[in-house]
Amino acid sequence: MNNKTVQKRPKSKPKKIFIAAAALVLLILLTTLLPPGLLVPSAIQKGAYIPIDPSIQLRQGLNQCGPYSVRAVINALSGTVVSPDIINKEMKWRLENQMTLPFGLTSVLHSYKINTRHRILLLQNKNQKIRYLKWKISRGHPLILLNMTPKGIQHYFTILGYENDNFYLYDSLQILYNNTSRITI
């Protein structure tokens, strides 16, 4: 009879790290690319609105739509009125021409203790997108959207409410209320 002890080979550490990293990447991809329609209940109220202080609805300067949108969310969720100049200085992840990457908006919102999530809606159809936006607003979450115009210009704006098929938004590129004011309509 052979009394040799069989020893199990320990699993390699790099393999465990790779599996954990792959699982994390998969989880991130699923939570950002998963069709929001799978996560959204079918019954959503007909309207909702998240108020902001009308005095903060100012017209932006060149390439400042990201900071102005962040300012609106900070006000909507905390009631705090922050100077757009302060947010511009706090904004990280800006390109040479002052265009802001989405991570820049997230970093400023986090510094104000506002929890955020990125959601990519490219793969969803129009109805799924609308249902998701309404669901988030109805739960008290203002949304900053990054939109691309037909000319390829990217622009951030903030959705604060909806009623049936109409959305209420703050867009810092809106026309001015009058010629002597920076307040938008």
C-alpha positions in Angstrom: 0.0 0.0 0.0 1.3 3.5 -0.9 1.1 6.0 1.9 1.9 9.1 -0.2 0.0 12.2 0.8 -1.5 14.0 -2.1 -1.1 17.8 -1.8 -3.4 20.2 -3.7 -1.6 22.8 -5.7 -2.5 26.3 -4.5 -4.3 28.5 -7.0 -2.1 31.2 -8.4 -2.7 34.7 -7.1 -2.5 36.4 -10.5 -5.3 34.2 -11.8 -7.5 35.2 -8.8 -6.8 38.8 -9.4 -7.6 38.5 -13.1 -10.9 36.8 -12.3 -11.8 39.5 -9.8 -10.9 42.3 -12.2 -12.8 40.7 -15.0 -15.9 40.3 -12.8 -15.6 44.0 -11.8 -15.3 45.2 -15.4 -18.3 43.0 -16.4 -20.4 44.4 -13.5 -19.5 48.0 -14.5 -20.4 47.4 -18.1 -23.7 45.7 -17.2 -24.7 48.6 -14.8 -24.0 51.3 -17.4 -25.1 49.5 -20.6 -27.9 47.3 -19.4 -31.2 48.6 -20.9 -32.7 50.7 -18.2 -36.1 49.3 -19.2 -35.2 46.1 -17.4 -34.7 48.0 -14.2 -37.6 50.5 -14.4 -41.1 49.6 -13.2 -43.8 49.9 -15.8 -46.1 52.2 -13.7 -44.6 55.7 -13.5 -46.5 58.8 -12.3 -47.7 61.3 -14.9 -45.6 64.1 -13.7 -42.9 65.2 -11.3 -40.8 68.3 -10.7 -37.6 69.0 -8.7 -37.5 72.7 -8.0 -34.4 74.9 -8.1 -33.9 78.5 -7.1 -34.8 80.7 -10.2 -31.9 83.0 -9.5 -29.4 80.3 -10.4 -30.8 79.9 -13.9 -28.0 81.9 -15.5 -26.6 81.9 -19.0 -23.2 80.3 -19.3 -20.0 81.5 -20.8 -18.0 79.5 -23.4 -17.9 75.8 -22.7 -19.4 76.1 -19.2 -22.5 74.0 -19.7 -21.1 71.2 -17.4 -20.4 73.4 -14.4 -23.7 75.2 -14.8 -25.6 71.9 -15.0 -23.7 70.7 -11.9 -24.7 73.9 -10.1 -28.4 73.2 -10.9 -28.2 69.7 -9.4 -26.4 70.9 -6.3 -29.2 73.5 -5.8 -32.0 71.1 -6.5 -30.7 68.5 -4.0 -29.3 70.6 -1.2 -30.7 74.1 -1.7 -27.2 75.5 -1.8 -26.5 78.3 -4.2 -22.9 78.0 -5.4 -21.1 80.5 -7.6 -20.5 79.3 -11.1 -17.0 80.6 -10.8 -16.3 78.4 -7.8 -17.6 75.3 -9.7 -15.5 76.2 -12.7 -12.4 76.3 -10.5 -13.4 73.0 -8.8 -14.1 71.2 -12.1 -11.5 68.6 -12.9 -11.3 66.5 -16.1 -11.4 69.4 -18.4 -9.9 69.4 -21.9 -7.6 72.2 -23.2 -10.6 74.1 -24.6 -12.4 73.8 -21.2 -14.8 71.1 -22.5 -15.7 68.9 -19.5 -15.6 65.1 -19.4 -18.4 63.4 -17.5 -16.0 62.4 -14.8 -15.4 66.1 -14.0 -19.1 66.6 -13.3 -19.1 63.4 -11.1 -16.1 64.6 -9.1 -17.6 68.0 -8.2 -21.0 66.4 -7.3 -19.2 63.9 -5.0 -17.3 66.8 -3.4 -20.8 68.2 -2.4 -21.8 64.7 -1.0 -24.1 64.0 -4.0 -24.2 60.4 -5.1 -24.1 60.0 -8.9 -24.2 57.3 -11.5 -23.3 57.3 -15.2 -25.7 55.7 -17.6 -25.1 55.3 -21.3 -28.4 55.3 -23.2 -27.1 54.8 -26.7 -28.3 51.2 -27.0 -31.9 51.9 -25.8 -34.8 52.8 -28.0 -36.6 56.1 -27.5 -39.4 54.7 -25.3 -36.9 53.0 -23.0 -34.9 56.3 -22.7 -38.0 58.3 -21.9 -39.3 55.8 -19.4 -35.9 55.8 -17.6 -35.7 59.6 -17.5 -39.2 59.8 -16.0 -38.5 57.1 -13.5 -35.4 58.9 -12.2 -37.1 62.3 -12.0 -40.1 60.7 -10.2 -37.7 59.4 -7.6 -36.3 62.9 -7.0 -33.1 62.5 -9.0 -32.3 65.4 -11.4 -30.5 64.3 -14.5 -27.6 65.9 -16.4 -27.7 64.7 -20.0 -24.8 65.0 -22.5 -26.4 65.6 -25.9 -24.7 65.7 -29.3 -26.1 68.1 -31.9 -26.3 67.1 -35.6 -23.2 69.3 -36.1 -21.3 67.2 -33.6 -21.3 69.7 -30.8 -21.7 68.2 -27.3 -23.8 70.0 -24.7 -24.9 69.3 -21.1 -28.3 70.3 -19.7 -30.3 69.4 -16.6 -33.7 67.7 -16.6 -35.7 68.7 -13.6 -39.2 67.5 -14.3 -41.8 66.2 -16.7 -45.5 66.1 -17.3 -46.9 63.5 -19.6 -44.6 63.8 -22.7 -43.1 67.2 -21.8 -39.8 67.6 -20.0 -38.7 70.6 -17.9 -35.1 71.4 -18.1 -32.5 74.0 -17.3 -30.3 74.7 -20.2 -27.6 77.4 -19.6 -27.6 78.1 -23.4 -31.2 79.2 -23.4 -32.0 82.7 -24.5 -31.8 85.5 -22.0 -34.9 86.7 -20.2 -34.1 90.3 -21.2 -31.2 92.2 -22.6 -29.9 93.3 -19.2 -30.0 90.0 -17.4 -28.0 86.8 -17.4 -31.1 84.9 -16.3 -32.4 82.4 -18.9 -36.1 81.8 -19.7 
